[in-house]
Amino acid sequence: MTGKKTLNCALKTLAAGLMATTSSHALAQSATDDTDAATTQATTPDRNAGLEEIVVTARRVSESLQDTPVAVTAFTSAAIENKFATDIRGLAGDVPNVVITNVPGFNAASIGIRGQSTGDIILTFEPAVGVVIDDFVLAHVQTQLFDLFDIDRLEVLRGPQGTLFGKNTVGGVVNVITKRPTADFGGEIRLGYSSFNTKDVKAAINIPLSDKIFFRTAASFQDSDGYIRLTKNNDVDGIQGVPGSGQRWNGTHYISARSKLLFEPSADTNLMLTYELLRDRGDSPASTNESPADFLFSVIGFPGIQVTGGDPLETGTTLCEGSATSGTCPGTLSGHRIDVDGFYARGEHTMDGTGTVTLVGGYRRVESQLPSDYTGENAYLFVSTRDDVRKQYSLEARFSSDFSDVFKFTAGAMYWGQKMDANATSFLGFLRFLGSPGSLTDPNLSTAFYKVDSYAAFGEAEYQVADPFAVFFGARYTAEKKDFAVRPQVPRSLVEAGNWPEYSDSKKFSRPTIRAGYRWDVAPGINNYFTYSQGYKSGGYNEQAMSATSALPFDEETADSFELGLKTETDDRRLRVNVAGFYVKYNDLQRDAVVPFIDPNTGLPGQETKTTNAGKAHVYGLEVELSAAPTAGLTIGAGLGWQKAKYDEFITDVNGDGVNDDASFLKLRNTPEWTLNGNIRYEFEPTDIGQFAVQTDVNYQSEYESGTLNAPFSQGEARTLVGASLSWNDPTETYRVTVYGRNLLDKVYRVSANSVAGLFNFTNYAPPRSIGVEVSARY
């Protein structure tokens, strides 16, 4: 396929940067770590042992999952490995009240937790769920669907985390800790092949350079043909792209790597340097046309599959050569191209009897070129590209005390910033059916600039009132400045004629947030907690603004959360049950609406997307998680999530007539009422030929709305997914062979959608059934 490298080339690239990963075979595994970055050690599991202790850093210090007064689901490296998930979407089904899918038309994350989500690709929007990798915040959804290889632990924190993790965590946080270098030499390589001609190569090596300096590097390569077939061959007024011939599309092609150098001059001090690399050259994501019969596309001759009865996994897309500056095509044939280079430093020093000082800093540059056809038709109806360069940088310092068992605290300060420059080119080809033949040769152009400087001071303290009872209180204050400039979409001919307005603005935002609650050890193995926490999503700007009015800033979105939890575990660790009930109140919800306006260039009426603080909502629910190890070799897990979400107030233009309506009857986006999951793993008694293990998992998610206005055929569909695997390890545990399957019931279901102002729907469907095999070797 055009633009794809051969597997041999990829292997050569990997050989230049291999790395090591050692992971246990247990589903739940203990972790020993420094203050903030646990490194899970490889151990030979005891089949007769109970559940292993899981250590998390949900409060920025290492503590047992069962002692943490936060609703958190933790995945160890072994649990991630046994899921055979490429990115975090494969883990979402195991977390109550969580949706993780893609933004329609993009390989970007749309994460929903407890009624809060971000489902837009708008470049100046900051996510409602924070994604943090080794203490570095990913500022935008575009690169949040990260590769899962060489992850030591992944924690999903549910509910606002505005004190210790800061802004843009109104829904929660996905906290990722990658593996650190160790003093032992070792390595691993995994080779995989699965459905849709998917090739996976993962490799790692850990090298002690001296008794104080250790090096680790890890890399993943994936190449696939994709699970969508291009079958449409529209021939419209002589305009035709690459014909649909049944070829596969939606394929992946990327290499992701991370290298770390750790210097430990003493047992109390360490410094680690990290370099991150991503080179993504996957296909432009294919969309499915699900336009209802009364939408414009259906009227002009391009009806959606709900009208034609078509297969959602057979579609069309306009493929052509070009670039953002081309006069005829933005270059969809080249696919989506994303380059990431990140440089990070982390230092820690522990003072005996006092505490630990941690310094973390980083710089990350992301360059994206994202040409796409959003229509599901091979007909030049709506083809565009978004090219952008985003630079992020941050520095955080914190101190965690260790001088008293009665009073403990963590305090710190942080600077976080980013700069983004972007331009877009859009061919609105459907306008030629409405009397604008130049729409294929006179595309719309736009540019945007966005700069953020954010400062924060934070702290959280816990005081043990009595031996079984402790109270805690935390606070954070954030102050930031945002600069914004946009040149709105206008035809290239007007740009060349000098008719290209620019709107710019600057605003300062500030917000205090608090967290308070108690922890009560009711009895051995029974812990109760209550938490009141605040969170907020920062105010900002909409880079899709078309007028001076819509280029004005919108304000912060806030959350007040009440959570009551119970965490229980038997003395022999054979059974663990955690329960959390919650109520969250959201205010000043940031919502988009398509509104009419008068084009300042032509004086004609048009439409634009405007973001306002348009609503209030509340969400309440229950979450239950169970883990058990009833007999030797057998582990069982299960989870339940139930939530009710409702707008208390929502005023917006529902039908695009320019009049604001009471829209409180609508449902919140990415908020299924039910999520259920279960998994069973059995490791057979070791034999002379090795050990076998079998695992199966099932998860259910009820229907949810994918778009703000709940348009027809835009819902994420209810589905039940079943997966299974069978593994063999040789007696030395050096080699492993696994056969696995995902979506074994071959469920075809919609996961995300965008309905464009009565013009058309473009939707995305999840992969069908896939079967794969993986061979790995550790040394």
Secondary structure in CASP SS format (residue, H / E / C, confidence):
PFRMAT SS
TARGET T0000
AUTHOR 0000-0000-0000
METHOD secondary structure of the structure
MODEL  1
M C 1.00
T C 1.00
G C 1.00
K C 1.00
K C 1.00
T C 1.00
L H 1.00
N H 1.00
C H 1.00
A H 1.00
L H 1.00
K H 1.00
T H 1.00
L H 1.00
A H 1.00
A C 1.00
G C 1.00
L C 1.00
M C 1.00
A C 1.00
T C 1.00
T C 1.00
S C 1.00
S C 1.00
H C 1.00
A C 1.00
L C 1.00
A C 1.00
Q C 1.00
S C 1.00
A C 1.00
T E 1.00
D E 1.00
D C 1.00
T C 1.00
D C 1.00
A C 1.00
A E 1.00
T E 1.00
T C 1.00
Q C 1.00
A C 1.00
T C 1.00
T C 1.00
P C 1.00
D C 1.00
R C 1.00
N C 1.00
A C 1.00
G C 1.00
L C 1.00
E C 1.00
E C 1.00
I C 1.00
V E 1.00
V E 1.00
T C 1.00
A C 1.00
R C 1.00
R C 1.00
V C 1.00
S C 1.00
E E 1.00
S E 1.00
L H 1.00
Q H 1.00
D H 1.00
T C 1.00
P C 1.00
V C 1.00
A C 1.00
V E 1.00
T E 1.00
A E 1.00
F E 1.00
T E 1.00
S H 1.00
A H 1.00
A H 1.00
I H 1.00
E H 1.00
N C 1.00
K C 1.00
F C 1.00
A C 1.00
T C 1.00
D C 1.00
I H 1.00
R H 1.00
G H 1.00
L C 1.00
A H 1.00
G H 1.00
D H 1.00
V C 1.00
P C 1.00
N C 1.00
V E 1.00
V E 1.00
I E 1.00
T E 1.00
N E 1.00
V C 1.00
P C 1.00
G C 1.00
F C 1.00
N C 1.00
A C 1.00
A E 1.00
S E 1.00
I E 1.00
G E 1.00
I E 1.00
R C 1.00
G C 1.00
Q E 1.00
S E 1.00
T C 1.00
G C 1.00
D C 1.00
I C 1.00
I C 1.00
L C 1.00
T C 1.00
F C 1.00
E C 1.00
P C 1.00
A C 1.00
V E 1.00
G E 1.00
V E 1.00
V E 1.00
I E 1.00
D C 1.00
D C 1.00
F E 1.00
V E 1.00
L C 1.00
A C 1.00
H C 1.00
V H 1.00
Q H 1.00
T H 1.00
Q C 1.00
L C 1.00
F C 1.00
D C 1.00
L C 1.00
F C 1.00
D C 1.00
I E 1.00
D E 1.00
R E 1.00
L E 1.00
E E 1.00
V E 1.00
L E 1.00
R E 1.00
G C 1.00
P C 1.00
Q C 1.00
G C 1.00
T C 1.00
L C 1.00
F C 1.00
G C 1.00
K C 1.00
N C 1.00
T C 1.00
V C 1.00
G C 1.00
G E 1.00
V E 1.00
V E 1.00
N E 1.00
V E 1.00
I E 1.00
T E 1.00
K C 1.00
R C 1.00
P C 1.00
T C 1.00
A C 1.00
D C 1.00
F C 1.00
G E 1.00
G E 1.00
E E 1.00
I E 1.00
R E 1.00
L E 1.00
G E 1.00
Y E 1.00
S E 1.00
S C 1.00
F C 1.00
N C 1.00
T E 1.00
K E 1.00
D E 1.00
V E 1.00
K E 1.00
A E 1.00
A E 1.00
I E 1.00
N E 1.00
I E 1.00
P E 1.00
L C 1.00
S C 1.00
D C 1.00
K C 1.00
I E 1.00
F E 1.00
F E 1.00
R E 1.00
T E 1.00
A E 1.00
A E 1.00
S E 1.00
F E 1.00
Q E 1.00
D E 1.00
S C 1.00
D C 1.00
G C 1.00
Y C 1.00
I E 1.00
R E 1.00
L E 1.00
T C 1.00
K C 1.00
N C 1.00
N C 1.00
D C 1.00
V E 1.00
D C 1.00
G C 1.00
I E 1.00
Q C 1.00
G C 1.00
V C 1.00
P C 1.00
G C 1.00
S C 1.00
G C 1.00
Q E 1.00
R E 1.00
W E 1.00
N C 1.00
G C 1.00
T C 1.00
H E 1.00
Y E 1.00
I E 1.00
S E 1.00
A E 1.00
R E 1.00
S E 1.00
K E 1.00
L E 1.00
L E 1.00
F E 1.00
E E 1.00
P E 1.00
S E 1.00
A C 1.00
D C 1.00
T E 1.00
N E 1.00
L E 1.00
M E 1.00
L E 1.00
T E 1.00
Y E 1.00
E E 1.00
L E 1.00
L E 1.00
R E 1.00
D E 1.00
R C 1.00
G C 1.00
D C 1.00
S C 1.00
P C 1.00
A C 1.00
S C 1.00
T E 1.00
N E 1.00
E C 1.00
S C 1.00
P C 1.00
A C 1.00
D C 1.00
F C 1.00
L H 1.00
F H 1.00
S H 1.00
V H 1.00
I C 1.00
G C 1.00
F C 1.00
P C 1.00
G C 1.00
I H 1.00
Q H 1.00
V H 1.00
T H 1.00
G C 1.00
G C 1.00
D C 1.00
P C 1.00
L C 1.00
E E 1.00
T E 1.00
G C 1.00
T C 1.00
T C 1.00
L C 1.00
C C 1.00
E C 1.00
G C 1.00
S C 1.00
A C 1.00
T C 1.00
S C 1.00
G C 1.00
T C 1.00
C C 1.00
P C 1.00
G C 1.00
T H 1.00
L H 1.00
S H 1.00
G C 1.00
H C 1.00
R E 1.00
I E 1.00
D E 1.00
V E 1.00
D E 1.00
G E 1.00
F E 1.00
Y E 1.00
A E 1.00
R E 1.00
G E 1.00
E E 1.00
H E 1.00
T E 1.00
M E 1.00
D C 1.00
G C 1.00
T C 1.00
G E 1.00
T E 1.00
V E 1.00
T E 1.00
L E 1.00
V E 1.00
G E 1.00
G E 1.00
Y E 1.00
R E 1.00
R E 1.00
V E 1.00
E E 1.00
S E 1.00
Q E 1.00
L C 1.00
P C 1.00
S E 1.00
D E 1.00
Y C 1.00
T C 1.00
G C 1.00
E C 1.00
N C 1.00
A C 1.00
Y C 1.00
L C 1.00
F C 1.00
V E 1.00
S E 1.00
T E 1.00
R E 1.00
D E 1.00
D E 1.00
V E 1.00
R E 1.00
K E 1.00
Q E 1.00
Y E 1.00
S E 1.00
L E 1.00
E E 1.00
A E 1.00
R E 1.00
F E 1.00
S E 1.00
S E 1.00
D C 1.00
F C 1.00
S C 1.00
D C 1.00
V C 1.00
F E 1.00
K E 1.00
F E 1.00
T E 1.00
A E 1.00
G E 1.00
A E 1.00
M E 1.00
Y E 1.00
W E 1.00
G E 1.00
Q E 1.00
K E 1.00
M E 1.00
D E 1.00
A E 1.00
N E 1.00
A E 1.00
T E 1.00
S E 1.00
F E 1.00
L C 1.00
G H 1.00
F H 1.00
L H 1.00
R H 1.00
F H 1.00
L H 1.00
G C 1.00
S C 1.00
P H 1.00
G H 1.00
S H 1.00
L H 1.00
T C 1.00
D C 1.00
P C 1.00
N E 1.00
L E 1.00
S E 1.00
T E 1.00
A E 1.00
F E 1.00
Y E 1.00
K E 1.00
V E 1.00
D E 1.00
S E 1.00
Y E 1.00
A E 1.00
A E 1.00
F E 1.00
G E 1.00
E E 1.00
A E 1.00
E E 1.00
Y E 1.00
Q E 1.00
V E 1.00
A E 1.00
D C 1.00
P C 1.00
F E 1.00
A E 1.00
V E 1.00
F E 1.00
F E 1.00
G E 1.00
A E 1.00
R E 1.00
Y E 1.00
T E 1.00
A E 1.00
E E 1.00
K E 1.00
K E 1.00
D E 1.00
F E 1.00
A E 1.00
V E 1.00
R E 1.00
P E 1.00
Q E 1.00
V E 1.00
P E 1.00
R H 1.00
S H 1.00
L H 1.00
V H 1.00
E H 1.00
A C 1.00
G C 1.00
N C 1.00
W C 1.00
P C 1.00
E C 1.00
Y E 1.00
S E 1.00
D E 1.00
S E 1.00
K E 1.00
K E 1.00
F E 1.00
S E 1.00
R E 1.00
P E 1.00
T E 1.00
I E 1.00
R E 1.00
A E 1.00
G E 1.00
Y E 1.00
R E 1.00
W E 1.00
D E 1.00
V E 1.00
A E 1.00
P C 1.00
G C 1.00
I E 1.00
N E 1.00
N E 1.00
Y E 1.00
F E 1.00
T E 1.00
Y E 1.00
S E 1.00
Q E 1.00
G E 1.00
Y E 1.00
K E 1.00
S C 1.00
G C 1.00
G E 1.00
Y C 1.00
N C 1.00
E C 1.00
Q C 1.00
A C 1.00
M C 1.00
S C 1.00
A C 1.00
T C 1.00
S C 1.00
A C 1.00
L C 1.00
P C 1.00
F E 1.00
D C 1.00
E C 1.00
E E 1.00
T E 1.00
A E 1.00
D E 1.00
S E 1.00
F E 1.00
E E 1.00
L E 1.00
G E 1.00
L E 1.00
K E 1.00
T E 1.00
E E 1.00
T C 1.00
D C 1.00
D C 1.00
R C 1.00
R C 1.00
L E 1.00
R E 1.00
V E 1.00
N E 1.00
V E 1.00
A E 1.00
G E 1.00
F E 1.00
Y E 1.00
V E 1.00
K E 1.00
Y E 1.00
N E 1.00
D E 1.00
L E 1.00
Q E 1.00
R E 1.00
D E 1.00
A E 1.00
V E 1.00
V E 1.00
P E 1.00
F E 1.00
I E 1.00
D C 1.00
P C 1.00
N C 1.00
T C 1.00
G C 1.00
L C 1.00
P E 1.00
G E 1.00
Q E 1.00
E E 1.00
T E 1.00
K E 1.00
T E 1.00
T E 1.00
N E 1.00
A E 1.00
G E 1.00
K E 1.00
A E 1.00
H E 1.00
V E 1.00
Y E 1.00
G E 1.00
L E 1.00
E E 1.00
V E 1.00
E E 1.00
L E 1.00
S E 1.00
A E 1.00
A C 1.00
P C 1.00
T C 1.00
A C 1.00
G C 1.00
L E 1.00
T E 1.00
I E 1.00
G E 1.00
A E 1.00
G E 1.00
L E 1.00
G E 1.00
W E 1.00
Q E 1.00
K E 1.00
A E 1.00
K E 1.00
Y E 1.00
D E 1.00
E E 1.00
F E 1.00
I E 1.00
T E 1.00
D C 1.00
V C 1.00
N C 1.00
G C 1.00
D C 1.00
G C 1.00
V C 1.00
N C 1.00
D E 1.00
D E 1.00
A C 1.00
S C 1.00
F C 1.00
L C 1.00
K C 1.00
L C 1.00
R E 1.00
N C 1.00
T C 1.00
P C 1.00
E C 1.00
W E 1.00
T E 1.00
L E 1.00
N E 1.00
G E 1.00
N E 1.00
I E 1.00
R E 1.00
Y E 1.00
E E 1.00
F C 1.00
E C 1.00
P C 1.00
T E 1.00
D C 1.00
I C 1.00
G E 1.00
Q E 1.00
F E 1.00
A E 1.00
V E 1.00
Q E 1.00
T E 1.00
D E 1.00
V E 1.00
N E 1.00
Y E 1.00
Q E 1.00
S C 1.00
E C 1.00
Y E 1.00
E E 1.00
S C 1.00
G C 1.00
T C 1.00
L C 1.00
N C 1.00
A C 1.00
P C 1.00
F C 1.00
S C 1.00
Q E 1.00
G E 1.00
E C 1.00
A C 1.00
R E 1.00
T E 1.00
L E 1.00
V E 1.00
G E 1.00
A E 1.00
S E 1.00
L E 1.00
S E 1.00
W E 1.00
N E 1.00
D C 1.00
P C 1.00
T C 1.00
E C 1.00
T C 1.00
Y E 1.00
R E 1.00
V E 1.00
T E 1.00
V E 1.00
Y E 1.00
G E 1.00
R E 1.00
N C 1.00
L C 1.00
L C 1.00
D C 1.00
K C 1.00
V C 1.00
Y C 1.00
R E 1.00
V E 1.00
S E 1.00
A E 1.00
N E 1.00
S E 1.00
V E 1.00
A C 1.00
G C 1.00
L C 1.00
F E 1.00
N E 1.00
F E 1.00
T E 1.00
N E 1.00
Y E 1.00
A C 1.00
P C 1.00
P C 1.00
R C 1.00
S E 1.00
I E 1.00
G E 1.00
V E 1.00
E E 1.00
V E 1.00
S E 1.00
A E 1.00
R E 1.00
Y C 1.00
END
